[in-house]
Amino acid sequence: MKTRKVALAFGRVLREIRLQKGMSQGLLASLCKFDRTYPSLLERGLRCPTLAMIYRLSDALELNPELLVARALEELRRQ
């Protein structure tokens, strides 16, 4: 499996969840203590998050990290 495909799938899921929560990229970055541009890079598939980053994202989005990863895997299977 190519890293780019994984990053794109994760980014689509992250964006969908963030928007469902009514959260801006700036707020997400602030809650995660990321650079303000990092959520955009993730959502566009230009970066692939580490496990630590996934935990920070899931904490900010108030969801289980396993759910975030599982939804990204589902997105990959749909492609």
WODAQUI-V500393 format. One record per residue. N is the residue number from 1. RES is the residue in one letter. SS is DSSP state (h for helix, s for strand, l for the rest). OMEGA is omega in whole degrees, -180 to 180 (NA if undefined). D_LAST is the distance of its C-alpha to the last C-alpha in whole Angstrom. Layout:
# WODAQUI-V500393
n=N res=RES ss=SS omega=OMEGA d_last=D_LAST
n=N res=RES ss=SS omega=OMEGA d_last=D_LAST
This chain:
# WODAQUI-V500393
n=1 res=M ss=l omega=-178 d_last=12
n=2 res=K ss=l omega=-180 d_last=13
n=3 res=T ss=h omega=-179 d_last=14
n=4 res=R ss=h omega=179 d_last=13
n=5 res=K ss=h omega=179 d_last=9
n=6 res=V ss=h omega=-180 d_last=11
n=7 res=A ss=h omega=179 d_last=13
n=8 res=L ss=h omega=179 d_last=11
n=9 res=A ss=h omega=179 d_last=9
n=10 res=F ss=h omega=-179 d_last=12
n=11 res=G ss=h omega=178 d_last=14
n=12 res=R ss=h omega=180 d_last=12
n=13 res=V ss=h omega=180 d_last=13
n=14 res=L ss=h omega=-180 d_last=16
n=15 res=R ss=h omega=-180 d_last=17
n=16 res=E ss=h omega=-179 d_last=16
n=17 res=I ss=h omega=180 d_last=19
n=18 res=R ss=h omega=180 d_last=21
n=19 res=L ss=h omega=177 d_last=21
n=20 res=Q ss=h omega=180 d_last=22
n=21 res=K ss=l omega=-180 d_last=25
n=22 res=G ss=l omega=-173 d_last=26
n=23 res=M ss=l omega=176 d_last=26
n=24 res=S ss=l omega=175 d_last=26
n=25 res=Q ss=h omega=180 d_last=25
n=26 res=G ss=h omega=178 d_last=29
n=27 res=L ss=h omega=178 d_last=30
n=28 res=L ss=h omega=179 d_last=27
n=29 res=A ss=h omega=-180 d_last=28
n=30 res=S ss=h omega=-180 d_last=31
n=31 res=L ss=h omega=-179 d_last=31
n=32 res=C ss=h omega=-174 d_last=29
n=33 res=K ss=l omega=175 d_last=32
n=34 res=F ss=l omega=167 d_last=29
n=35 res=D ss=l omega=-175 d_last=30
n=36 res=R ss=l omega=-178 d_last=29
n=37 res=T ss=l omega=-173 d_last=27
n=38 res=Y ss=h omega=178 d_last=24
n=39 res=P ss=h omega=178 d_last=22
n=40 res=S ss=h omega=179 d_last=21
n=41 res=L ss=h omega=177 d_last=21
n=42 res=L ss=h omega=-176 d_last=18
n=43 res=E ss=h omega=178 d_last=17
n=44 res=R ss=l omega=178 d_last=16
n=45 res=G ss=l omega=-179 d_last=15
n=46 res=L ss=l omega=175 d_last=18
n=47 res=R ss=l omega=177 d_last=19
n=48 res=C ss=l omega=-173 d_last=18
n=49 res=P ss=l omega=172 d_last=20
n=50 res=T ss=l omega=178 d_last=22
n=51 res=L ss=h omega=178 d_last=23
n=52 res=A ss=h omega=179 d_last=26
n=53 res=M ss=h omega=178 d_last=24
n=54 res=I ss=h omega=178 d_last=22
n=55 res=Y ss=h omega=179 d_last=25
n=56 res=R ss=h omega=178 d_last=27
n=57 res=L ss=h omega=-178 d_last=24
n=58 res=S ss=h omega=177 d_last=24
n=59 res=D ss=h omega=-180 d_last=27
n=60 res=A ss=h omega=-179 d_last=27
n=61 res=L ss=l omega=179 d_last=25
n=62 res=E ss=l omega=175 d_last=27
n=63 res=L ss=l omega=-179 d_last=24
n=64 res=N ss=l omega=-180 d_last=24
n=65 res=P ss=h omega=178 d_last=22
n=66 res=E ss=h omega=178 d_last=20
n=67 res=L ss=h omega=179 d_last=19
n=68 res=L ss=h omega=180 d_last=17
n=69 res=V ss=h omega=-180 d_last=16
n=70 res=A ss=h omega=179 d_last=15
n=71 res=R ss=h omega=176 d_last=13
n=72 res=A ss=h omega=177 d_last=11
n=73 res=L ss=h omega=176 d_last=10
n=74 res=E ss=h omega=179 d_last=9
n=75 res=E ss=h omega=178 d_last=7
n=76 res=L ss=h omega=-179 d_last=5
n=77 res=R ss=h omega=179 d_last=5
n=78 res=R ss=h omega=-176 d_last=4
n=79 res=Q ss=l omega=NA d_last=0
